[in-house]
């Protein structure tokens, strides 16, 4: 199977400037922890829109970062490791070219699974006021749209579009009506077959959650109504059997955790009955919001058991869940197939937000890399990030109490740094002394003001390289002192 080995993004939505996500030569899966507004949704869209760009003739200029200079352009590039022995191929979506028409990308667009929490809400939340749960449009235009109608050899979504456009309008009305009904009967039979598969797979996945739930997808078939000149029967009614009881309105009876489990199982099952491609991609962005921790753990087993042939991009804002998932997927047979990243944003000039994307908290290395490339602003941002992570982790380990804020974003660097400055340790004589030597404190204070303060980023371009180099050395010394 082919895999994505690198993603390059420039000036796309939240991604200001150049960003590279290296998934290594094996094309590993990616687990991302990122706060809301950090760029997770932009990454999801980058993958989705590139895959769809050729067929839909999409214009990336509509998604250019609003702070980016138009002359700098915007692009997304996927580097794919081909499984046919031809090595790597690069597929680009930019303002000057849409080089995404290769078969491997087009097939990946059909088999892809890209889900966020809003997608799951389509199953039940949008119909809260209705008695029954009709998911016809969701099934035909989304879940099963890329399956093939065996009679016409068209995709289900395309076949349905043609049927809707085939309403008789000429003088040969009766003949066209009969022909349309024949096509509707054939299409309905194919949908019934697919719904049987979808229903079975969804019920299988629900077993992972431990719920005594059986899913039913009820579809009577499509009929052409000559009086209204419309297609009737556009109803796929979702019901469930729960504890031996048939529930016709599950969205009124079941709690959000069970509804989320049903929705997620339904979406994932649709991928299992969609024809595979050489490049199978599954992107999940905060799809577990409605599930408590005990109901999230089965997802790991579902991905392990049923989606090992997919390259997975799993994103969450929940750090606790991120850490638990990281522990659970680090099994002997899977740990080498995953990479772990953190994604958040930082500000430039107290206005411009750019995502900070780093692996294994190695922010000092990233600061040095950006410095080597003469990108002083990005280097300063990663350096400040390294400092923040370092002092917050020290306060956590030493259980140093920091003032409470409902939002972690409201906590300031000074809150943590001040606690460290006040922290004491005992010397070899048993006397209490400051944890840090005064020289390193003075150096950190100097560079915190000069280089790492976000308000100073507007003058970073005039800062000498030596100042950033010395600031990096200082944070390295601090890291050693706090370790």
N, C-alpha and C positions, 0 to 999 in steps of 0.2 A: 504494500500500500504506500502511496505517496504521502508526504508530510510537508507542512510549512516549516521551513527552517529559519526564516527571518521575516520580520515585518518592518518596513521603513515607512514612516509617516512624516509629512512636512506640512505645516500650516493647515491642518484639517481640524475643524471645529475647535475642541479644547486644546489641541496639540499645536501650540505656537512653536515655530522653528522646527529643527530636525530631531527626530526621535527614532531610535532603532531598538527593536525587541529581538534579541538573539535567542532562538530556540534550539540552538546547537545542531550539529549535523544529523542527529537522530530525529529532529522535529518533535521535541518533547511537548507534553501537555503543560498547561500553564494555570497555576492557582494564584489569584490576585486578591489582595486585600486593599481596598481603596475607599476612602471616605466619600460621601455624597458630594458631587461637584468636582471630583478629582480627575474625571476623564474616562471612567469605565464605559459609560454609554457611548462615548466617542469612539472607543476602541471597538466596541461591538458593531457600531455602524460602519467603521472603516472596513471591517472584514465583510460585512453583509453587502455594502454598496459596491465594493470592488467586484465581488462575485456576480452581482447583478448588472454591473455597469455596461457591459457589451450589449446584452439583449435589450435593456431598457434605455440605452443611449443616454446615460446619466451625465450630468454636468457637475464636475467637482467644484467649479467656481462658486456654486450655490452653498457650498459647505466650507469655504475658505475661512480660516480664523479671522475674526473681525479686526484684530490688532495687527495682522500681518500686512506687510507692504505688498500690494498686488503684483509688483514686478518680480517679487521673489517666487511667486507661483505656489501651487499646492500639489501634492501627489501622495499616493499610497502605492507601495510596491510589496508584493508577496514573492518571496523566493521559495520555490517548491523543489524538494528533492524527489525526482521522478523514480518510479520503481521499475522502469523499463531499461535501466542501464545507461540512460543518456545523460545522467548527471543532473545538475540544477537547471531550472528554468525560472526566469524572472518575468512577472506579469505586472504591468504598470497601468494605473489609472491616474491621469494627470490632466492639466488644462490643455496640453498640446497633443495628447494621444490617449487612446483607450486600447491598450494592448492586452486585452483580457478575453479574447475570443478563442483561445486554445481549448481543445476538447476537455482537457483535465479541469479547467476552470468552469466551463459550462456544465459539466457533469456534477462538479462540486456544488454549483448553484442550485441544482435540482435536489441533491441529497442532504443539503445543509440543514442543521437545526440551530436556529438562533432565537433564543427565548429570553424575555425579561418578565418582570412581575406583571406588567401591563398586559402581556400576552395571555397570562394565566387568568387574569380578571375577565377576559373576554368570554370564558367558559360559563361563568356564573354571575359575576357582579353586575354586568351591564344589563342583565335581565331580572334584576331584583323585584321589579314591580309586576312582572308577568307571572302567571300561574305555572305554566310549563316552561321547560328549558329547551328551547329550539336552537340547535347549534348547526343548522344547515349551512349557512354561509361560512362559518368557521371551518367546517369539515370540507366543503367543496372547494372553497377558495384558498384554503390554507393547509389544513392537515393532510388532505389527500390530493392536493392540486398537482403534484408532480408524479403521481402514479399514472400508469398507462392504461388507457381503454384498449382492451385486447382486440376489439372489433375494428375500431378506427385507427388504432396505433397512435392516437393523439394523447397528450397529457389530459388528465381529468379536468384541470382548471381551464385548459384551452377548449376542450370539448364542450364544457358547460357554456363558455362564452359564445361559441358558435350556435349552440342550441337556443340561447336567449336571443340571438340575432336572426333566428330562422322563423320568426312568427310570420305566417302566410299573409301576404298583402296583394298578391296578383289575382287575376281572374281565375286561374286554376286553383281556386281556394281549397276545394274539397280534396283534391289530389295532394296538395302540399300539406294539408292538415293530417291526412293519413300517413304521409311520409314522416312528418314531424313526430307523430305519435309512435311510429315504429322506432324511430331513433330514441325517443324518450324511454320507451320500454327497454331497449337494449342498454341504454345508459343506466337506467334504474337497476337493472339486474347486476351490472358491474359494480354499482355503488353498494348494493346489498352484499355482494361477495366481499368487498373491501371492508364494509362495516362489521361483518362477521369476524374477519381477521383482526380488525382494530379493537373490537369488543373483547376478544379473547386475550390479546396481548395486554390490554389495559388492566383486565382483571388479574392477569399474572403479575403485573408490576405492583398492583395494590396489595398483593399478598406480602410483599416486602415490608409494608407498613404495619402489618398485623391487624388490618381492619377486616372484619367479616362483611366485606362489601363486594357485590357483583354488579357490574355495569351492564346496562341495556341501552342499545341505540336503536330506536324504533323508527322505521322508515317504510311508509306505505307505497311509495312510488310516485312518479311524476305523470301528470295528465294535462293535455292541452285543452283549455277551455275556449271553445269557439265563440261563446257569447261575449266573454270579456277580452278575447284575443290575448290571453295570458297563460302562463304555465302555472298550474296549481300543484299542490303537494310538496311545496318546498319546505318540508318539515323533517328534521331528524331530532326526535325528542329523546333527551337523555333522562333516564330513570335509573334508580339503583334498588337492589335488594339488600337490605341491611337488617341483620338479626332476623332473617326469614320474613321480613316485612317489605312489601313493595312501596317505594317512596316515589311518587310522581313529581314532586316538587322538591328535589334535594337541596336547592339553593335557599329554601325556606326552613328546612329541617336540620340539616347538618351544620356543624360548626365550621369555622374558617379553615382549621387545620385539615379536616377531612375533605373539604371542598378543594383546598390547594393540592392535597395529595391526589385527588381525582384528576384535577386539571393537569398537573405535572405528568401523571401516568399516561393521560390521554395524549399529550404532546409527544412524550418520548416514544410511546407505542407507535405513533404515526411514522416516526423515523424508522422503526424496526420493520415496517412493512413497505417502506419506500425503497426502490431499487438502489443498491449500493453504487458508489463510484470509486475511482482509484483514490480520490481525496475526499474523505468523509470528515466534516467539521461540525462540532457541537459547541455552541457558545451559550453559557448560562449566566445571566446577570441578575443577581439578587432574586432568584426565583423561589427562595425558601422563606421569605418574609412572613408568610402566614403559618409557618410550621414551628412548633416548639422544638427543643433540642432532641428529644427522643424520636421525633418524627423526621428529623433531618438525617440522622445516621443511616437510615435505609438507603438514602440517595447514594451514599458512597458505595454500598454493595451493588446497587443497580448499575451504576457506571462501571464498576469492576466486572460484573457478570455479563452485562448486555452491550456495553459500548466500548469494549477494548479495541475495536476496529475503527473507532473515531479518534480524531485529535481533539482534545477537550480544552476549552478556555473557560475556566470557572471563576466568576468574580463575585465578591461579597464585600459589603461595608462592615460586617460584623467581625471584629477581631477575635472574639472568643471562638466563634465558629471556624474562622480561618485557622486558628491554632489547633483546634480539635481535628479538623479535616486533614491538616498537614500531618498530624501524628498518625491518623488512621490510614492514610494512603501510603505511608512510608513502610510498607511491607517488603519483605525480601524480593518479591517478584515484581513490584511496581515502583519502588522508591526511585529507581534510576530513570523512570519515564516521566518524571514531573520536575518542573521548575517552580520556584516560589518568588513572587515579586510583591512589592508594596507600591501603591500608586496614590499620590496625594498632590495637592497643588501648593504652590508658593507664589508670592506676589513680587512683581518688579515695579518699581516706581510707585508703590502703594496703590496700584491700579491694575496692571496687567497680571493675569493669573496664568501660570504655565504648569503643566503636570510634571511632577517629579516621579520618575519611574526607575526603581533600583532593585537589584536582586540581592537577597540575603543581607540587607542593611549595609551593603558595602559602599556607603555614600562618599567616604573619603577617596576611594579609588575613582569614583565618578567625578569628583571635584578635580582630581589631578588630570583626568582625561580631558575634561572641558578646558582646563587651563592650558594643557598642551596644544589644544586646538584654538587657543586665543579667544575662547568664549568666556570672558571674565564674569559676565552676569550669571550664566548657568553654573560656573564654578563656585561662585559665592553662594548661590542657592543650595547647592549640594553640600557645601561646607557647613552652612548654617544648619541644614537638615542633620548632618552627622553630629553636630554639637547638641541639637535638641534631643535626638534619639539617645545619645550617650548620657546626658544628665537625667532624662526621664527614666531610663532604665536603672541608673544608679539609685535614684529616689525610690523606685519600686523595690529593688533588692534590699535596700537598707530600711524600708518601711518608714520613710520620712514623710510625714503628713503634709500635704499640700492643700491649700484652700479648695473648697468644693465649688465646682461650677457645673450646672446642668449640662452644658455643652463643653466638651473637651477643648473645642477651638478657642474658648474664652480664657483658658489657662495660658499665661504668658511665660516666656522663657525665664524671666526674672523670678517667677514664683518658684521654679525648680532650682535655679542657680542660687537664689538666696538661701534655700534650705541646705544646699551643699556647703555654702560658705559658713553657715552656722553650725554645721555638723562637726563633732569632735571625735577624736580617737585618742587612745592612751599610748604614750611613748614607752620606751624600754624601762623608764623609771617609774611608770605607773601614773604619770601626770597627764591630764587632759590637754591636748593641743589641737590646733586646727587640722582638719583632715588634709587640706591642700597647703603646699608651701606658698608663701606670699608671692614669690617670683612668678609662678605659673598663674596665680590669680591675676596679677597685674597684666601679664601677657594676654590672657583670655579677655580681660576687660578691654584692653586696647583694641584687639582685633574684632571683638564683638561690636564695638562702636564703629570702627573704621571700615570693616569689610562685611561682617555678617548681619548687621542691622538692616532689615528690609528698606528702611527709609533712606539708607545710604546707597541703594542700588542705582539711583539715577546718576551717581558720580563714579560708578565702578569703571566706566570707560576711561576715566582719567587716573585711576589708581595704577600704580606701578605693579608690574608682574611680581616683583620681589615681595610686595606687601601680602599678596594672596599666597605666595609660596611660604612665607613666614607664618601666615595664619594657619595654613595646613599643618606645618610642623608643630605649631602650638597645640592644635587640637589632637594631634597624635600623642604629644606628651601628656595632655590631659587624659586621653583614653588609657594610657599606660598607668597613670596615677590613680585612676578610678577603678582599674581592673583588680 
